[in-house]
Amino acid sequence: MKYVLILLDGMADYPIQKLNGKTPLEFAFTPAMDAIAKSSEIGLVRTVPDGFKAGSDVANLGVLGYDVHTCYTGRSPLEALSIGINMQDDDLALRANLVTLSNEREYDQKTMLDYSAGEISTDEARVLLDDLSAHLKSQSFAQSFELHCGISYRHCLILKHSSPNEILTPPHDILDKRIADYLPSGGQSALLLSLMKASYEFLSKHSINLEREANGKRPANSLWFWGEGTKPNIQSFEKKYGKRCAMISAVDLLKGIAIGSGMMVLEVEGATGTLDTNFDGKAQSAIDALESGIADVCMIHLEATDECGHQGDVDGKVKAIELIDEKIISKVLGYFESKSEPISLLIMPDHYTPISKRTHTGEPVPYMLYTSSRALGSNKSYSEQAARDSKILFENPWELTERFLSL
């Protein structure tokens, strides 16, 4: 049996007036998902336990069958693994977003305009981070720190000899809000705020940002810290489930989870995590990994649905779902069915990213479980409402993972 987990990040949503009262999933043209819904099990699964923030870190660990109560130490440490940072036991990792702030004179009076600085390119970000790091190291900061470049706007700050005692806010939670009420507090917040202010003073004058503004693009004019945590300890996926798993994602977080759990990370040229990602390449990479026998399970992570949710882009979210249906689900399923090879699919989001809220919410998410070997249910289509109507609810996500991998 081949196992493919197709994760549409943040896909789940609420009914939208512009879509005639339908969710993006209900409104989208999804013939591949509709076809398998007729013999699939559809239900709900709680991926974010009570007491945890509704983040992709917690939710994706749950989707992969881990109990976050026992292994979760924060988001940024997982991303640090992906970047190749060898964390020490007393290191503190923090996500360092390159963001766009408004240009008020006082830092705390600025507004969060864009958590991704216009989805700045990795090449531009690397130059900005290298120059900023050199500049900050020339200043007099009492605490030692390291800035590491990741992908696009997603980067990492390491504080030495530290522990997570700060209250930090994800920038995508405060879009179009004044930042005064969301600045770091507690722990080493004074240092973090000093670094953020110094980054604005330097980056707002950097030639790359001046050129971006001249071309009508948003400048990456400040660092913003969040997602703090210490060195993670995740059980090997293969030891836990007796199957080799490969991860396909453009996002450092998912790659970090894969590295931490001993999975293979498959790199796909042109994978961006947005609507322009290489959907075809991701599908082909999964097919190749499963056919060659290097993996028994393949997780294909698609970020575009989440990005569009954060941006309030209704049309983009619908388009992302349609592209995933056409270029991922249809292609993977079609290939193995043409070879008469048994295949099982688990299709689901990790959390809700509603257009109306532009941030994550933590209610149970809809899943669809399909296997070519037998019918698991009978449904007209896959949707949030269909999942609620099923009355099926997995309170513990690992129970769904175990069911999927036992088909």
C-alpha positions in Angstrom: 0.0 0.0 0.0 1.2 3.5 -0.9 0.2 6.2 1.6 -0.1 9.9 0.7 -1.0 12.6 3.2 -2.1 15.8 1.3 -2.1 18.7 3.7 -3.8 21.9 2.5 -2.5 24.3 5.1 -5.3 26.5 6.5 -7.8 25.4 3.9 -10.8 25.1 6.3 -13.0 28.2 6.4 -16.4 29.7 7.1 -19.2 30.5 4.7 -18.4 33.7 2.7 -21.0 36.0 1.2 -19.0 36.6 -1.9 -19.1 32.8 -2.6 -22.9 32.7 -2.2 -22.6 31.6 1.4 -20.2 28.7 0.6 -16.7 28.1 2.0 -13.8 28.1 -0.5 -13.7 24.3 -0.4 -17.4 24.1 -1.2 -17.2 26.7 -3.9 -14.1 25.4 -5.7 -14.3 23.1 -8.7 -12.8 19.9 -7.3 -13.7 16.9 -9.5 -10.9 14.7 -8.1 -12.0 15.1 -4.5 -15.6 14.8 -5.4 -14.9 11.5 -7.1 -13.3 9.9 -4.2 -15.7 11.4 -1.6 -18.2 8.8 -2.9 -16.3 6.0 -1.2 -14.4 7.9 1.5 -14.7 8.5 5.2 -15.2 12.1 6.1 -15.1 13.5 9.6 -13.5 15.9 12.0 -10.2 15.7 13.9 -8.9 18.0 16.6 -5.4 19.0 15.7 -5.0 21.7 18.3 -5.4 20.6 21.9 -6.8 22.8 24.5 -4.2 25.1 25.9 -2.2 25.4 22.7 -2.2 28.2 20.2 -3.7 27.3 16.8 -0.4 27.2 14.9 1.0 25.1 12.0 3.6 23.8 14.4 1.3 22.2 16.9 -1.3 21.2 14.2 1.2 19.5 11.8 2.8 17.6 14.6 -0.6 16.3 15.5 -1.4 15.5 11.9 1.7 13.4 11.8 0.6 11.5 14.8 2.5 13.1 17.6 1.2 14.2 21.0 2.4 17.7 21.4 2.1 17.5 25.2 5.2 15.3 25.1 7.3 16.7 22.3 6.5 20.3 21.5 9.0 23.0 22.7 8.1 25.8 20.3 7.8 26.6 16.6 11.1 28.3 15.9 13.3 25.3 17.1 11.7 23.2 14.4 12.5 25.8 11.7 16.0 26.0 13.1 16.5 22.3 12.4 15.5 22.9 8.7 18.0 25.8 8.4 20.7 23.5 9.7 21.2 25.2 13.1 22.8 22.9 15.7 21.0 24.1 18.8 22.5 23.7 22.2 20.3 22.7 25.2 20.4 26.3 26.6 19.7 28.0 23.2 16.5 29.9 22.6 15.3 30.0 19.0 12.8 32.6 17.8 11.2 33.1 14.4 12.5 36.4 12.9 10.0 37.6 10.3 11.0 40.3 7.8 7.9 42.5 8.0 6.6 45.8 6.6 5.8 48.4 9.2 4.3 51.9 8.5 6.5 54.9 8.7 5.4 56.8 11.8 8.4 58.4 13.7 7.9 56.4 16.9 8.4 52.7 16.6 5.5 51.7 18.8 3.1 53.9 16.8 3.7 51.9 13.6 1.2 49.6 12.0 1.8 46.0 10.9 1.2 46.3 7.1 2.5 43.0 5.9 3.9 40.0 7.9 5.8 38.8 4.8 7.2 42.0 3.4 5.4 41.4 0.1 6.7 37.7 0.1 10.2 39.0 -0.4 12.5 36.7 -2.3 15.1 34.6 -0.5 17.9 36.2 -2.5 16.9 39.7 -1.4 16.3 38.5 2.2 19.7 36.9 2.4 21.5 40.2 1.6 19.3 42.1 4.0 20.0 39.6 6.8 23.7 39.4 6.2 24.1 43.2 6.2 21.8 43.6 9.2 23.6 41.0 11.2 26.9 42.6 10.6 25.4 46.0 11.6 23.8 44.6 14.8 27.0 42.8 15.8 28.8 46.2 15.6 26.5 47.6 18.2 26.7 47.1 22.0 24.2 44.4 23.0 24.8 42.6 26.3 23.4 39.3 25.1 25.0 37.2 22.4 22.8 36.3 19.5 22.9 34.9 16.0 20.7 35.7 13.0 20.2 32.9 10.5 18.6 33.2 7.0 15.8 30.9 6.1 13.4 31.2 3.2 11.6 34.4 1.9 10.5 36.3 5.0 11.0 33.4 7.5 14.3 33.6 9.5 15.7 32.6 12.9 17.2 34.4 15.9 19.2 32.3 18.4 19.8 33.7 21.9 22.5 32.0 23.9 22.0 30.8 27.5 18.3 31.7 27.4 14.9 30.2 28.2 11.4 31.0 26.8 9.9 33.6 29.2 8.7 36.2 26.7 5.2 37.0 25.6 5.4 37.4 21.8 2.7 37.8 19.1 2.7 36.4 15.6 2.7 39.2 13.1 0.0 37.6 10.9 -2.3 38.0 13.9 -2.0 41.8 14.0 -2.3 42.8 10.3 -3.4 46.5 10.0 -3.1 47.0 13.8 -0.9 49.4 15.6 2.0 47.4 17.1 2.1 49.2 20.5 0.0 46.6 22.3 1.8 43.6 20.8 5.5 44.4 21.4 7.6 41.8 23.3 7.1 41.7 27.1 8.7 39.7 29.9 11.9 37.7 29.8 14.4 39.3 27.4 11.9 41.6 25.8 14.1 44.7 26.3 16.8 43.1 24.1 14.3 41.9 21.5 12.7 45.3 21.3 16.1 46.9 20.9 17.0 44.6 18.1 13.6 45.3 16.3 14.1 49.0 16.6 17.7 48.9 15.4 16.6 46.7 12.5 14.0 49.3 11.4 16.6 52.1 11.5 19.0 50.1 9.3 16.6 48.2 7.0 14.4 51.2 6.1 17.4 52.9 4.5 18.9 49.8 2.8 19.3 50.0 -0.9 17.3 46.9 -1.6 14.3 48.3 0.3 14.6 51.7 -1.4 14.6 49.9 -4.8 11.6 47.8 -3.7 9.6 50.9 -2.8 10.6 52.6 -6.1 9.2 49.6 -7.9 5.9 49.7 -5.9 6.8 46.7 -3.6 6.6 46.6 0.2 9.9 47.1 2.0 11.2 44.5 4.4 11.9 47.2 7.0 11.9 45.5 10.4 12.5 42.2 12.2 9.6 40.8 14.2 10.2 38.0 16.7 7.8 35.3 17.8 7.4 31.5 18.1 10.2 31.0 20.7 11.3 27.6 22.0 14.1 25.4 23.0 15.8 22.4 21.4 13.1 19.8 20.4 13.0 16.1 21.0 10.7 14.2 18.5 10.4 10.5 18.3 11.5 8.9 15.0 8.5 8.5 12.7 9.8 5.2 11.3 10.3 3.8 14.8 6.8 5.0 15.9 4.9 3.7 12.9 7.2 1.2 11.2 7.1 3.1 7.9 9.5 5.4 6.1 8.1 8.9 5.4 9.1 11.6 3.0 8.2 15.3 3.4 7.6 17.6 0.4 7.2 21.2 1.5 8.5 24.7 0.7 8.2 25.7 4.4 11.1 25.6 6.9 8.7 24.5 9.7 7.6 21.4 7.9 11.1 20.5 6.8 12.2 21.0 10.5 9.5 18.6 11.7 10.7 16.1 9.1 14.3 16.4 10.1 13.5 16.2 13.8 11.5 13.0 13.3 13.9 11.3 10.9 11.9 11.7 7.7 13.4 12.3 4.3 13.1 15.9 3.0 12.5 16.0 -0.8 13.4 19.3 -2.4 11.4 20.4 -5.4 12.7 23.1 -7.7 10.2 26.0 -7.9 8.4 25.1 -4.6 7.5 28.5 -3.1 4.7 27.9 -0.7 2.4 30.3 -2.6 0.1 30.2 -5.6 3.0 30.1 -8.0 4.5 27.0 -6.4 5.5 24.0 -8.6 2.4 21.9 -8.0 3.3 19.4 -10.7 6.8 19.0 -9.4 5.5 18.2 -5.9 3.2 15.6 -7.2 5.9 14.0 -9.3 8.3 14.0 -6.4 5.8 12.0 -4.3 5.2 9.6 -7.1 8.9 9.0 -7.6 9.6 8.5 -3.9 6.8 6.0 -3.5 7.5 4.1 -6.8 11.2 3.8 -6.1 10.5 2.4 -2.6 12.6 5.0 -0.7 9.4 5.9 1.1 6.2 4.1 2.2 4.4 7.3 3.2 4.7 10.8 1.6 3.3 14.0 3.0 2.7 16.8 0.4 2.4 20.1 2.2 0.7 22.9 0.3 1.0 26.4 1.9 -0.9 28.5 -0.7 -4.3 28.1 1.0 -3.0 29.4 4.3 -1.2 32.4 2.7 -4.4 33.4 0.9 -6.3 33.1 4.1 -3.9 35.4 5.9 -4.1 37.9 3.0 -7.9 37.8 2.9 -7.7 36.7 -0.7 -10.9 34.8 -1.4 -10.3 34.2 -5.1 -6.8 33.1 -4.4 -7.9 30.6 -1.8 -10.4 29.1 -4.2 -7.8 28.9 -7.0 -5.3 27.2 -4.7 -7.8 24.5 -3.8 -8.6 23.9 -7.5 -4.9 23.7 -8.4 -4.3 21.2 -5.6 -7.2 19.1 -6.8 -6.1 19.2 -10.4 -2.3 19.0 -10.1 -1.7 17.1 -6.9 -4.7 14.9 -6.0 -5.8 14.0 -9.5 -2.2 13.4 -10.7 -1.1 11.2 -7.7 -4.3 9.2 -7.6 -4.4 8.8 -11.4 -0.9 7.5 -11.6 -1.2 4.7 -9.0 -4.7 3.7 -10.2 -3.3 3.4 -13.8 -0.7 1.0 -12.4 -3.4 -0.8 -10.4 -1.3 -0.2 -7.3 -3.2 0.1 -4.0 -3.1 3.6 -2.5 -4.6 5.4 0.5 -5.0 9.1 0.8 -5.6 11.3 3.8 -6.6 14.8 2.7 -7.1 17.6 5.2 -6.0 21.0 6.5 -4.0 21.4 9.7 -6.2 24.2 11.0 -8.7 26.8 9.9 -7.4 30.1 8.4 -10.7 31.9 7.8 -10.8 34.7 5.3 -12.9 36.7 7.7 -10.3 36.5 10.5 -7.0 36.3 8.5 -5.4 34.2 11.2 -5.6 30.6 12.5 -8.4 29.2 14.6 -8.3 26.0 16.6 -11.6 24.1 16.1 -11.6 20.5 14.7 -10.8 20.3 11.0 -12.4 18.3 8.2 -10.6 15.2 6.9 -11.2 12.8 4.0 -9.8 9.3 4.2 -9.7 7.2 1.1 -8.3 3.8 0.1 -8.5 2.1 -3.2 -8.9 -1.3 -1.5 -12.5 -0.8 -0.2 -15.2 1.8 0.5 -15.0 3.6 3.8 -18.1 5.6 3.4 -20.5 7.4 1.1 -20.5 11.1 0.6 -21.5 13.6 -2.1 -18.5 15.9 -1.5 -15.8 16.8 0.9 -16.5 20.0 2.9 -16.5 21.4 6.4 -20.3 20.8 6.6 -20.0 17.2 5.4 -17.5 16.6 8.1 -19.8 18.1 10.8 -22.7 16.1 9.5 -20.8 12.8 9.8 -20.8 13.0 13.6 -17.3 11.5 13.4 -14.7 13.3 15.7 -11.2 12.2 16.5 -10.3 14.1 19.7 -6.7 12.8 19.5 -5.0 13.3 16.0 -2.7 10.4 16.4 -5.8 8.1 16.4 -6.6 9.3 12.8 -2.9 8.9 11.8 -2.9 5.3 13.1 -6.2 4.5 11.3 -4.8 6.0 8.0 -1.5 4.0 8.2 -3.4 0.7 9.0 -5.4 0.8 5.8 
